[in-house]
Amino acid sequence: MARVDRSEAKPGSDCVFCRIVRRQAPASRVFEDRRVLAFMDINPVRSGHLLVIPKAHRPQIWEMSAAEFAAVYRSLPMLVRTLARAMGAGAVDVLNLNGRAGGQTVYHVHFHLIPIVGNQSPVRREGRRIALEFVQGSPSRARLDALARRIRRRLPRS
């Protein structure tokens, strides 16, 4: 059995995403229910880049309960459709990184929803080599809030 990397797991009180859940840190919120929160990435690789997290602090995907995992996954199709409509995207990439070796830098499970508009695909192919190429931006909080409002307006009414 593979060894699980827990070296970067931070207690919930030190976790920036947990502080966002508790409203102790700013975030441009898009969607929230009892178990799930979606908000704008502060270092987006595309305009409209969302993060979707379980509200419970789970450093790695394998530490989520089946119910937590199901709650997050149930929200993804609705959020992807909403994001695509709001941003005029022809595609939305869904990305999850786990563990230091997998590229994870914030140790609270999160899924990136990245809208792809036009021919901005991050996929680069050269023969059998396939790479993802992203460049992070740093928009203002006002810009992130405006994007969050734009996306929220497209959420289905419940």
GILINHU-V573425 format. One record per residue. N is the residue number from 1. PHI is phi in whole degrees, -180 to 180 (none if undefined). D_FIRST is the distance of its C-alpha to the first C-alpha in whole Angstrom. Layout:
n->(N/N)
phi->(PHI/PHI)
d_first->(D_FIRST/D_FIRST)
//
This chain:
n->(1/2/3/4/5/6/7/8/9/10/11/12/13/14/15/16/17/18/19/20/21/22/23/24/25/26/27/28/29/30/31/32/33/34/35/36/37/38/39/40/41/42/43/44/45/46/47/48/49/50/51/52/53/54/55/56/57/58/59/60/61/62/63/64/65/66/67/68/69/70/71/72/73/74/75/76/77/78/79/80/81/82/83/84/85/86/87/88/89/90/91/92/93/94/95/96/97/98/99/100/101/102/103/104/105/106/107/108/109/110/111/112/113/114/115/116/117/118/119/120/121/122/123/124/125/126/127/128/129/130/131/132/133/134/135/136/137/138/139/140/141/142/143/144/145/146/147/148/149/150/151/152/153/154/155/156/157/158)
phi->(none/-68/-79/-91/-80/-111/-65/-102/-69/-104/-60/-52/-69/-96/-83/-61/-69/-65/-65/-65/-56/-82/62/-100/-138/-71/-160/-93/-77/-114/-148/-154/-136/-61/-118/-129/-135/-122/-149/-71/-72/-78/-126/-70/-94/-150/-63/97/-59/-107/-115/-121/-131/-76/-69/-72/-72/-134/-62/-128/-60/-75/-98/-81/-75/-60/-68/-64/-61/-62/-63/-64/-66/-64/-78/-62/-58/-64/-68/-64/-60/-62/-63/-60/-64/-64/-100/65/-88/-85/-157/-136/-83/-115/-132/-137/-112/-131/79/-56/-64/-88/98/-69/-120/-110/-91/-144/-48/-152/-112/-90/-111/-119/-72/-116/-108/62/-106/-91/-57/-81/-81/-120/-115/-141/63/-92/-87/-126/-134/-103/-125/-128/-126/-79/-108/-146/-70/-71/-61/-61/-66/-64/-63/-65/-64/-60/-62/-59/-72/-57/-61/-94/-63/-65/-78/-109)
d_first->(0/4/6/9/13/15/18/20/20/24/25/27/30/30/28/31/29/30/33/34/33/35/38/38/37/39/38/39/38/38/37/35/35/33/30/30/32/33/35/36/34/36/35/35/34/37/39/38/34/33/30/29/27/26/28/26/24/20/19/16/16/13/15/18/19/20/24/23/22/24/27/26/26/29/31/30/32/35/34/34/37/39/38/39/42/43/42/43/40/40/36/33/30/27/24/21/20/16/16/18/17/17/21/21/24/24/22/23/21/24/25/28/30/32/36/37/40/42/41/39/35/33/31/33/33/34/33/30/29/28/28/29/32/32/35/35/38/40/42/44/43/46/45/42/44/46/43/41/45/45/42/42/46/44/41/42/45/43)
//
